[in-house]
Structure formats: structure tokens, C-alpha cells
Amino acid sequence: MTTKKDRAKLLDVAKFSYNLQRSESTGHSPFEIVPRQQPLTPSSLAIGYKGSSSLAYKFANEWNDQVGVARAYLENASKKMKKWADKKRRRREFQVGDLVLIKMYAHTRLDGRH
């Protein structure tokens, strides 16, 4: 079990982990959209690590463990947010030709691009 103090240490790992995840709407992660590539992560390096530095290998494995914990927290938070949002959600069905009001944001275009 982690404490609040531990969670603060995991914040950077959680943010990094979140930015690695692909969005259902875009099919890309924030890393793939902004710098246009997924970064190499310590966990991906640890899998095929063939170097002689046991310290580097230990760091990569510890990072991998922290990423796992951060992902678990993000998944738990996501489930809680969905449960909360679903309480206030009402199912609505529309037919072709129905008039609806759409809230558009200044940075959103009709074709879905920014």
C-alpha cells in the first residue's frame, strides 16, 4: 500500500505514463502528436538491456515498477471518474434531421482537426 507521500513521488511517472497512452479519438499518444515519436522508456530499455551496468539495469527495473503503480492509479481514477459521470448521464437518441445544439470550442474545427 502506498502513502500520500509515495503518491507525490509518482506524479511525474504518472504524467509521463499518461502521455504514452494512445487516445481512442486520435489513435496517437500526446508524445506521438507533439514531438512526433514515442520516447524510449527505461522499461522498454530494460527488456532488451545487454549492458554491463547493474545500476542502469536496476534503475530501469525500478522505473518499470513505478510505471506499473502509476498505471494502476490512473486506471482506478479513470473508473471512478466514469462511475461519477455515468450517474449524471442520460441516454439520448437522435434521428437524422433532428435539430441539436452543439457547443464548439474556439480550438475545435468541424473536421476534428485543431
Residue pairs with C-beta under 8 A, 6 or more apart in sequence:
2 10
2 69
7 73
10 66
10 69
10 70
10 73
13 63
13 66
13 67
13 69
13 70
14 70
14 73
14 74
16 41
16 67
16 70
17 67
17 70
17 71
17 74
18 30
18 74
19 29
19 30
19 31
20 29
20 31
20 38
20 39
20 41
21 29
22 28
22 29
22 32
23 29
23 30
25 112
26 33
29 38
31 37
31 38
31 39
32 38
41 63
41 67
42 59
42 60
42 63
42 64
43 60
43 63
43 64
43 67
45 60
46 57
46 60
46 61
46 63
46 64
49 56
49 57
49 60
51 57
94 100
107 114
108 114
